[in-house]
């Protein structure tokens, strides 16, 4: 798992806690910069005007680099979110394909696999929105269902061989199992700790430099508004960086649509044309179609 002590500690805080902690640290850094400026003024007076232009260039450069770091960190968090969202769509497609191919098997393999896939889909949807207190039980149920699905596929081997569909059946169920692993891993991958450390350190350094440079009360008010906005921005990054407990989670809509489709197409629906006797009149066949 990419992360570490800082990532785990940030993940343990509420989003409000993250924003307030970041705001407090930047305000303290700015006050420290202001105190350093007052000490410098006391012990080295007469250099304020000469260095004003240099300080303006410095703070402009730091703010530009800070914007770059914020954009880089946000892009990393969004990329991981998009990967998780894309995997949901892939998994829904794989389960749908497995369900349809299962209808080519003989009974009882067809009904058994169809029922297991519906149960698996229900559990995956619940797992996608589960809180931290029920993730463990949902994962245990998930792994048990996968074992039962593969056992059912193994039992249906002779039926699949009889129809020459052994390879397609195995491939589609292998894809379902592979996507289960990919989704588990995607939920563990976060923004690396060194990137977060660099971002948080640079935020505080920039706040300290602002405190050192700014003097007017109006400028301090503007700096405080900037600190608030930066704190909110960091809290969004922190939210994207907690796949299992954050407010911004990948949508389960593809899986919900899949469940609705599976339950609207029970296994017996695919027998309706097979039930027509071969010697039935042609008009009966046409009416059934």
N, C-alpha and C positions, 0 to 999 in steps of 0.2 A: 504494500500500500504506500503510495506517495503521500507524505505528510510528515508528521513528527510531533514533538512536544508543543510547538507553537500552534500548529494546525489543529491538534486535538483540543488545546486549551481554548482557542477561538471558537471551535465547534461546540464546546460546552456552554458557551455564553449565549444568551438570547441576542437577537439582532439589535434590540434596543441597547443591551449591554455592550455589544461591539461598538455601536455608534457613540455611546457615551464615553466608553473607555478611550476611543480614538480621539474624541473631542477634548477630553480632559488632558490627555498626554500632549496634544498640540498646544493647548492653552498654557500648560505648564512650561513647555519648551519656549513658547513665545515670551512668557514672563521671565524665564531665565535669560533669554537674549536681551530683553529690556534691562535687566539688572546688570548684565555684562556691559551694556552700552553706558549706563550711568557710572559704573566703575571706571570705564575707560575715559569718560569725560572728566571725571574727578582727577585722575592721575595723569592724563595727557590732553589737556585742553588746547584748543586752537587748531585742531585738524579736521573739524567737521565739514567745512565747506570744500576743502580740497579733495576729500574722499567721497563726496556725495554722488558724483557721476559714476565713480567706480562701483559704489554700492548698488546703484540702479542697474548697471549692466549685470552685476552678480545675481541680483534677485530675479531679473528677467531670465537669465540663463537657467537658474535653478527651477523656476516655475515651468519653463519649457521642458526641462528634463523630467520633472515630476509628471507633467501631462503625458509624456511618452511612457513612463513607467506605469501610470494608471491605465492607459490604453492597452499596454502589453499584458498586464495582469488581468484586466477585464476580458480581453480576447481569449486568453488561456482558459478562463472559467467558462466563457460562453462556448468555446469549442468543445469542452467536455460535456456541457449540457446538450449541445446539438448532437454529439455522438450518442448519448443516452437516448435522446428522442428518436434518432434514426434507428437504433436497435429495437425500439418498441415496434416500429413499423415492420422491420424485417422479421421479428418474431411472430407478429400477427400473420404475416404472409406465409411463413413456414408452417405454422399450426394449421392454417386454412388448407394448405396444400396436403399436409399429412392427413387431415380429416377426409378430404375428397378421395385421396388415393386409398384410404382404408376401406372405402365403400366398394372397391373392386375385389375384396377378399370374401371368402365364404364365412358363413356363420359358424361358430359364435364369435370369430375373431373380429368381424366387422363391428358388431355391437359393443364388444368389449373395448376395442381401441377408441371407438367414437365416444363412449362414456368417459373413458380415462382422459381423453383430450379436452372434453368439456370441463371436467373437474380441474384439470391442470390450468386451463384458461381462467377459471374462476379464482384459483389460488394465486395466479400471476397478477391478476388485477388487484386482489387484496394486498399482495406483497408490495405492489408499486405504490400504494398509499398507506402502508402500515407504519405505525409509530415505532419508536425504538424499543418499546416494551413487548411488542408482538412480532418483531422481525425474526427472532430466533425460531419461534414455533412455526411461522410461515415458511421459513427456509427448510426446516425439517420436513414439513408436509410436502414442499416442492421436491426435495430430493427423493422422498418416498414414492411420489407419483411418477417421477422419472424412471425409477427402478421398475415400477409396475408396468409402465409403458413399454420399456425395453423387453421385459419378460413376456408381455403380450405380443410384441413384434417377433420375438424368438419362437413363440408357440405358433405364429402364423406363417412360419417359413415355408412349410410344405404347400400351404394354400397359395402363397405368392409364387412359388416355383411352378405350380400347376398352370398358372396363367401367364408365366413369363414376366412377372413384374417384381421379382425379388430385388433387383438393383434399384429401381425407382423408390420402392418402399423403404429400403435401408437408407438410401441417400437422404430422403426427406425427413426421416426420423433422426438421423444423425445431425441434420441441420438444426432441428429443434433442440437437441441436446447441446450442440455447440453454441447456439445463441443463448442458452441458459448460462453457460460459463462466461460468455462475452458480457452479458448484462451484469453478472455478479462482479466481474473485474472492473467494468466501467463505473460501478458505484463505489469502488474503492479508490479510484484514481482521482487525485485532487491537485490543486495548484501546489507545486513543490514548496517546501518550507523556505529554502533560500530566497525564492522570489518574494514570498510574503515578508520575510525579514528585511530584504532590501527596500520593499515598498514602505513598510512601517517606519523603518529608520529614516528614509529620505523624507517622509511626511513630517517627522519631528524635526529633522535638520532644517527643512524649509521653514517650518513654523518658528524655529529659533532664530533664523536669519531675518525673517520678517519682524520679529520682536526687537531685534537689534537695530534694524533700519528705521522702522516706523516711529514717529513721534507724535503726530497730531491725533487728537481723540477721534476725529472722523475717520482717519486711516485705520485706527484700531478697530472701529466698528465694522469697516469693510473687511478687515482681516478675520474678524470673528465670524462674519457671514460666510467667508470662504472656508473657514475651518468646519462650520456646520455642513456645508455642501460636500466637502471632502469626506467627512465622517459618514454621511449618508451614502456616498459613492462606495466607500470601503465596505459598508454593511451589505450593499448589494453583491459585491464580490464574495463576501463571506457567505451570503445566502446561496449563491450559485455553487459554492465550494462545499456544500453539505448535502449530497444527493439524497440521503436517507432521512434527514430531519429538517431540511429547510422548507421555506414556503414556496420557493420556485422549484418545482419538480417537473420532470418530463411528463407530458400529457399521456394519459392511458386511453385516450379516445380510440386509437386503432384497435386496442384489445377489447374495448367495450363494444365496438362495432362488430368485431369478430364473434364475441359471445352471443350477441343478438342474432347474428347470421347462423351460428351453429345450432342454437336452440330453435330457430325457425326452420331448420332443415334436419330433423331427426333422421336417424339411420333408415328407418322404415320408408321414408319418402323415396329413397332411391330404388325401392323394389316395385314401384307401381307399374312399370312397363314389363318387368319380368313376370308379373302375375298373370299376364294375358296369355292364354293357351295358344300354342302354335297353330291350331286348327280353327281358331276363332274367326268369325266372318270379318271381312275387310272393313265393313262399316263400324263394327265394334272397335276395331283398332283405331280408326280415324276419330271416333268420338272420344276415346280415351286420351287421344293426343290433343 
